[in-house]
Amino acid sequence: MVFLLGPAVVIAAGYLQTVRGALTSDLQIGRRVRPLGPIVISIAAPPETVFDVVSAAYLGRTPRAMRTTRRSAA
């Protein structure tokens, strides 16, 4: 029975590390790896229009969680 204790300890330690997130297994399934660097996309619109469209999401109503933060910081 002593000879089974070593592998059992290794398996238990590996399981605990996997559950805690300290040990990961990369199977290369379902992921795509891209090189680091800027992503270049050509947009056929004037810069002002692009800015208006992108900034519209940030110029709306302040979320409830941020209202108290903004008031206290001012």
N, C-alpha and C positions, 0 to 999 in steps of 0.2 A: 504494500500500500504506500510505502514511502516513495517509491519510484514514480508514482502518479502525482505526487505533491508538487514537484517542480513545474511540469507543464500546466497544471491547474492554476498555479500562482501566476504564471506568465499570461495565461488566457484571461484570468480575472483582472490582472493589472491592465492588459490591453483593452478589455471591455470598459473598465472604469475611465481610462484616459480617453477613449472614444466618446463615451457618454458626456464627459466633462468638456469635450471640445479640444483637448490637448493633443489628440492623435487624430489625424484626418487621413482618409484614403482617397486618392485622386484616381478615378477610373477613366478620365477623359471622355465621359459620356455626357452629352447635352450641353457642352460649353464650346464657345468659340473664342479663340485667343487672337487678339489684335495687337499689333505693335504699338508702343507708346508714341505719342506725338499728337499734334493737332489734327482734327478732322476738318477737311476742307470741303465746303459745300458752296456751290455757286447759286446765288439768289438773284433772280431777274426782277428786282424791285429797287426803288430808290432807298437809300439808307434811312430816310425819315420814316417811311412806311414800315420798314423792318423794325426800327426802334419802337414805333407806336404799337405794333402788334406784340412784340416781346414784353414791353413794359406794362401793357394793359393788365396782366395778371398781378402785378405788384402795386398798381395804383388804385386798386379797389378798396373795399371796406377792410379795416384792420381786424384780424381775427381776435376773438374774445380773450384768448390767453395772452395776447401781446398788448392789449389795451392798457393793462395796469403797468406793464414794463415800460411802455412808451411814456406814460404820464409821470412815473417816478423818475425817469431819466431826464426829463425836460427841465 
